[in-house]
Amino acid sequence: MKIPKILIDNYRLCSDDEERILQVISAVGRPKNITNLRAILQKLDWKTDNGKLLSEVLTTKLREQWVNKGLLVFKQSKIHCNLNIIELITRKAVKEQRYAEIVNVVDLLFPEAETKRAYGYAHS
C-alpha cells in the first residue's frame, strides 16, 4: 500500500519523543483510550531529553493535533494509528529495537490485548 505523502510529511515533522509515543500507539494493536496509553508509557518509563515522562507529553491537545494531521484515528474515546501509516511507524519501532519492549509492557498491563505478533513482527 502506498502511503500518502502528506502522512509521511506529517510524521516526519514529529519530534523524537512524539515518534516514540506514536510507536507505542502503533504497537498496541487494539485501539486504547488515552489513559491506557499513558499507563503503557508510564510502565515503559521513557523520558524526554529534559527528563519529563513521555506519559506526560501525551495530552488531549497532542492527540487532537495528530488526528487533524491524519496520523491518528479517534473514535468512541479510543485512539489508534491511521492504517495508512501504521506499518511505517511499527517498522521504525522494530528497527530502533523498541517494539519488543512495548509489546512486553502491553502484554503485562493488558494480557488480553492482541499485539501484532500475528503479523510477523519479531519480539522477545
C-alpha positions as MATLAB code, in Angstrom:
seq = 'MKIPKILIDNYRLCSDDEERILQVISAVGRPKNITNLRAILQKLDWKTDNGKLLSEVLTTKLREQWVNKGLLVFKQSKIHCNLNIIELITRKAVKEQRYAEIVNVVDLLFPEAETKRAYGYAHS';
ca = [
       0.000    0.000    0.000;
       1.337    3.380   -0.966;
       1.377    5.813    1.948;
       0.007    9.269    1.129;
       2.862   11.783    1.036;
       1.040   14.154    3.391;
       1.023   11.476    6.112;
       4.740   10.811    5.669;
       5.433   14.555    5.782;
       3.304   14.989    8.927;
       5.047   12.045   10.589;
       8.483   13.448    9.755;
       7.514   16.722   11.463;
       7.139   14.877   14.777;
       9.853   15.188   17.390;
      11.766   12.084   18.508;
       9.635   11.980   21.655;
       6.425   12.214   19.650;
       7.654    9.439   17.353;
       8.199    7.163   20.350;
       4.646    7.833   21.533;
       3.305    7.052   18.060;
       5.362    3.848   18.049;
       3.627    2.786   21.254;
       0.213    3.550   19.784;
       1.065    1.608   16.629;
       2.326   -1.443   18.533;
      -0.609   -1.705   20.938;
      -2.829   -3.493   18.442;
      -6.359   -2.657   19.534;
      -7.486    0.942   19.979;
      -6.936    2.191   23.537;
      -8.065    5.261   25.405;
      -5.570    7.933   26.371;
      -5.489    6.732   29.997;
      -4.445    3.229   28.919;
      -1.797    4.633   26.587;
      -0.420    6.806   29.379;
      -0.256    3.726   31.636;
       1.813    1.933   28.987;
       4.132    4.931   28.660;
       4.473    5.163   32.455;
       5.411    1.497   32.686;
       7.955    1.944   29.886;
       9.383    4.836   31.933;
      10.585    6.618   28.805;
      11.631   10.207   29.283;
      12.252   13.237   27.110;
      15.696   14.818   26.885;
      14.512   17.183   29.639;
      13.641   14.272   31.950;
       9.873   14.590   31.564;
       7.969   11.305   31.324;
       6.527   10.652   27.866;
       3.247    9.779   29.570;
       3.014   13.484   30.464;
       3.693   14.508   26.857;
       0.679   12.560   25.561;
      -2.059   15.133   26.041;
      -5.504   15.615   24.599;
      -4.121   18.595   22.655;
      -1.370   16.455   21.084;
      -3.888   13.725   20.281;
      -6.094   16.273   18.520;
      -3.124   17.619   16.530;
      -2.327   14.111   15.317;
      -5.958   13.403   14.482;
      -6.117   16.650   12.471;
      -2.894   15.703   10.655;
      -4.313   12.269    9.828;
      -1.782   10.292   11.879;
      -4.338    9.012   14.401;
      -7.962    7.979   14.376;
     -10.058    8.900   17.417;
     -13.360    7.091   17.677;
     -15.531    6.239   20.683;
     -12.901    7.725   23.023;
     -10.222    5.352   21.728;
      -7.098    6.022   19.690;
      -5.295    4.057   17.017;
      -2.870    4.865   14.237;
      -4.147    5.621   10.772;
      -3.987    2.317    8.912;
      -2.250    4.058    6.003;
       0.844    4.779    8.112;
       0.781    2.243   10.949;
       3.194   -0.160    9.243;
       5.790    2.575    8.659;
       5.644    3.582   12.331;
       5.741   -0.005   13.582;
       8.663   -0.932   11.335;
      10.597    2.019   12.732;
       9.887    0.774   16.271;
      11.249   -2.637   15.274;
      14.308   -1.106   13.594;
      15.026    1.041   16.665;
      14.616   -2.040   18.893;
      11.681   -0.598   20.827;
       8.952   -2.893   19.562;
       9.691   -5.859   21.856;
       9.811   -3.643   24.930;
       6.471   -2.057   24.013;
       4.785   -5.396   23.353;
       6.077   -6.861   26.610;
       4.626   -3.946   28.593;
       1.315   -4.147   26.726;
       1.135   -7.886   27.464;
       1.875   -7.201   31.132;
      -0.745   -4.461   31.538;
      -3.369   -5.845   29.153;
      -2.922   -9.630   28.923;
      -5.917   -9.958   26.611;
      -4.535   -7.464   24.108;
      -3.872   -8.542   20.562;
      -0.451   -7.265   19.696;
       0.984   -7.558   16.237;
       2.713  -10.865   16.873;
       0.348  -12.415   14.387;
       1.605  -10.012   11.735;
       5.140  -11.363   11.820;
       6.973   -8.696   13.815;
       9.713  -10.274   15.875;
       9.898   -9.626   19.592;
      11.063  -11.392   22.719;
];
